[in-house]
Each structure stands twice: as C-alpha cells, then as structure tokens.
Amino acid sequence: MFRMTAWAILPIVLPVFSIPGMWIVYAMALSNNHICSVTNWAYNQSCELEEPSSCCTMDHVPLVSKCGNFPPESCFFSLICTLGSFLVVLVCLLRYAHVIECCGPSLLNTLALVIGWICAAGLTMIGNFQVSQAKVLHYIGTFLAFPTSMLFLCLQSLLTYRMACARWQCWNGHIRCLLTLLALVTLVMSAISFMQDSMFLQHVAALCEWIYVINVLIFYGTFAFEFGAISTETFLVLLKASRAPKSYKTEGSSATTPHAHSNSENLAMI
C-alpha cells in the first residue's frame, strides 16, 4: 500500500480557489455599479434622481448570483462555478471511496455521493445560466444546489461520527457539526428574507447567502484531514465498488453450480 498524502491538497484547493474568486467577482460587479456594497443598507425605490454610482435599488442587492449577472464578471463567475463543481465531484468521489475503505459500503455513504453530485450539477447551472438571461434554469440550479448542499453537510457530519475512532476525529466531527448548524441557520434566514418585499430583509438575505456559501466551502476544506490517509488501496476499493454488481452475478452463478451438479447426479442414479 502506497500512501498518497498529496490528495489532502484537493479539498483545500476548493475553498482557496472559490472564496477569493467569488470576492473578485463581487469587486468587479461593484466597480461596474452592477451591485451595491454589502455594507450598504440604504436602498431607493428608483434611480431617476440619483447618481448611478450612489443609487441602490432592489436590483442592486449583492446576492451571490447577482454579482455574476452581467459581463464581464459573469464570465469569471461561470468559470468559478464550473471548476468548483468539478472539484466537488472529485471530493465527493474520493470521500465515498475513503468511507468504504474504512467502514465498508453503506446506504448513507452512497446517498451522500449522489447528493453531492446533484449539488455539483446545480452549481454548474447557477454559474452558466444568469438570472437576468435564463431565470427559470437559474432558479432550478439554485433549488438543486442549496438544499442538497445542506443535506450533504448533514450526511457527512453523521459519517464523521460513525468513522470516529481517535480523539482528533471526534473533534473533526464537532467542527463539522458547528459548520452544519451555522449553514442551516443562514440558509433558513436567507430563504425567509429573500421571499419578503422589504429592502432591509433582501439585504439580510444577501449577507446570509454569502455566509452560507463560504461556510459550505470551508466544510469541504475539512476533508483534508481524512484525505491525507488516501492510498492506492482507496482507489482499488473504488474499482471494486464499481464492479460489485458483476461480482455478485458471478458469485450467484457459482453458487447455483453445485445444485446443478447434484441434480444431474440424482438423475444419473435414477
């Protein structure tokens, strides 16, 4: 068995790449007057009597997706979401294999893999279908990405406690539970505030959305603790899991072979 500790870098790359990238997109949108600052709480009904640089309406609320709504920042936003979703797919797959290697196959682990990949698909739709150009597809991606990412955090927190043997693994589970709780609170507050007409609550929804996204990315970064133990055996386990249905068939056929021989012998005796 050859241990490949370099895989511990993969979960760290996701937040290190995505969080600064999203703030760069935010800075571009802010400099182009497409959104207002996250520190701004004063909104106007219209911009007819105000300077464009100082006017903030409901269209300028700094939601994450609105930061990448118009070019040129929309191009960078699509790039970040697409690469981020690819990294999410890789992290989910390696996490799935590592859990199988440590604890064996389980429905909870399989469900977490499927949920993570659905989240990645939703993230791709969010990045490539801007809300101003393809609102329906953008909202479909939002409904796919946000609830599934929340469910993914819950499932992985449970799996962390199930796998915990050492004290540091228990502390890792505690950290993930705190991140999951924070994600749940901010997601609920963002969803409730977003459905209101109040400009103040719309801004609260934007702040909660930013906190939620950053929190989820930090959660993915915590997988670096386990990924340092990934070895060649982990990939062999993944290959065996993909070939499991075939092995079951061969086992089933081999199991029926003795019965066939015994029946033929009985016929011969008769």
N, C-alpha and C positions, 0 to 999 in steps of 0.2 A: 504494500500500500504506500503510495506516494502522496504526501500531504501538500496541497496547493493553497498556501495561505494568501496568495495574491488575490484570490477571489473575494477576500474581505474588503477589497477596494471597491468592488462593484456597488454594494448598497450605499457607500459613501458618495460615489460619483453622482448618484441620482439627486440628492438634496444640494450637493455642492454645485452641480451644474444648473439645476432647475431654479433654486431660490434666487441667486444673483441674476439669472437670465430673466426671470419674471419682473424683478425690480428694474432691470434695464428697459424692458418693455414699458413698464409704468412710467419711467423717466422720459422715454421718447413720447409717449402719449401726452404726458403733462406738458412737455416743451412745445408740442404741436397744438396745445389747447383743446385736445380731444376729451380730456377728463379734468376734474379738479383735484386738488391735493387731498390726501387722506386726513390732513389736519384741518381742512376747511369744513365748517359746519353751517355756513350761511349760503342758502340757496334762494334763487329768484324764480318767479313764475315764467319770465321771458327775458330775452337779452336785447330787446329793442333799444333801451335807453342806457345800456351798459357797454363798456369796452369789452371786446371779445376776450381779452386776457384776464379780466376780472369778473366775468359773468359765469355763474354756476347755476345750472338748471338740473332737472331730473335726468336729462340726457348726459350730464357730465358726472354722475355718481361714479366713483372709482371702483366699480366692481372688477373682478379679475378678468372676466371675459370682455368687458368694455375697454379695458386697456389695450387689447389686441383687436379692436373692432375695425380700425381704419389703417390704410397703409401710411407710412412704411412699417409701423410697429406690428401690423398684422402678419407680415411675413416672418418676423422673428418669433412672434407668438406661435404661429403654426409650426415652425421648426422646433421650438422648445417642447411643445406638446407631443409632436410626433416622435422625437428622440426620447422624451420622457416615457411615453407609452411603451416604446421598445425596451427600455431599461426595466420597466415594471414587469413586462412579460418575462424577461430573463431572471429577475429577482424572484418572482413567484415560482418559476420552474425549479430553480436551484433550491429554494426553500422547501418545495414539495419533495424533492429528492432527498434532502437532508433529513426531513422528518421521517421519511420512510426508512432511511438508513438507521436512525436512532430508535424509532419506536415501532416500525412496521407500518403496513398500509392501514389507513383509517378513512372513514367517510368524512370526518371533519377536515382532514388534510386535503382530500380531493375537492370538497366543497370550497375550501379556501383558494385552491388553484383556479377553479372555474370562476369564482367571484372576482379574483384578481385580474383575470384575463378580460372579463366583461368590463371591469373598470378601465383597463387599458384601451379597449375599443371605444368606450365613451369619451375618454380623454382625447383620442385621435379625432373624434367627431367635433368636440369642442374647439380644438385648435384649427381645424380645416374648414369649418362652416361658421363664419362670423354671424353674430346675432343680427346685424343690420342687413345681411345679404341672404341668409338662409335660416330664419328664426326657428322654424319647426325642427329642422335637423339639429340645430344648435341646442335646443331645449331637450331633444331626445338624448343627445350626448350627455347633457347635464344630468338628466334623470338616471342615466346609466352609470355615470362616473361617481356622483356624490353619494347616493345611498350605498352602492356596492363598496366604495372605499371605506365607508363607516363599518359595514358588515365585515370587511376584510380585517380591519383593525381588531374587532371583537373576536373573530375566529383565531387570529394569530396570538392574541393575548391568552386565550384558552389553551392553545397548543403550547405556548411557552411554559405555562404552569404544568401541563401534562408531561413535558420533557424535562422539567427541572430536577436535577439531582444535586448539583453543587449550590453553594450559597449565592455565588455571583449570578447563577441562572435564575434564582428566585428574585434577586434584586432587579434583574433584567425584566422579569415579569411585572414587578411593581412599577417600574418606569413605564412600561408599555400600557399598563392599566391606567396610569395617570394621563398619559397621552391620549388614550382612548376616551377617557372621561371628558377631557378638555375638548376633544374633537366632537363628541356628542353634544355638549353644551353649545359650542359655537355653531354647529350645523343646525341645530334646532332654532337657535336665536336668529341665525341668518335667514332660514326659511320663513319663520314667522314675520320677521321685519320686512322681508322682501315683498310679501303679499300685502303690505299696508301702503296707503297713499301718502303717508307722512314723509316729507323730505328728510326729517331727522332720522326716522326709522330706516329709510333707504340707505342712509349713510352708515347707520349701525349695521345693516345687513352687509355692506361692503367691507367694513372692518372685520366683522366676524368671518366673512368668507376668506379674507386674507389670512387670518389667524388659523382657520381650519386647514387651508391648503399647505401652509408652512408646517403645521403640526403633523399632517399626514406624511409629508416628505421627511421630516425628522424621524418619524416612526420607521419608515423604510430604512433609514440610516442605521437604526439599531440592529439590523440583521448582520451587520459587520461582526458582531460578537460571535455568532454561530458560523458565519461563512469562513472564518479563519480555520475552521476544522474540516472544511471540504477537502476531499481527497479523490483519488481515482476510483475508489470504491463507491463514492457517491454517484458518479456517472454510470458505473456498472449497475447500480441499483435502479437508476432511471431507465436504462436499457431493458433490464429485466421486467420493470413495471410496464413498459410499453409492449413487451412480448408476452405478458401474463395470460391473455386470452388464448394464445396459441398453445402455451404450455398446459393450460387447463384441458384443452382438447386432446392433446397427446396423452395426458395422464388418464383422461376419461376413456380413451380408446384402448390404452394399455390395460386399464382396469377391467374392461369387458372381455379382453382376450382370454384370460383363464376360464371364464364361464363358457366361452365358445368351445374351447378345447374339451372341457368336461362334458358338454352336451354331445360333442362328436364321439367321445369315448363311450358314453352311455349308449348311443345309437349303435356303435360297433359291437358292444356287448350283447345288445338285443339281437 
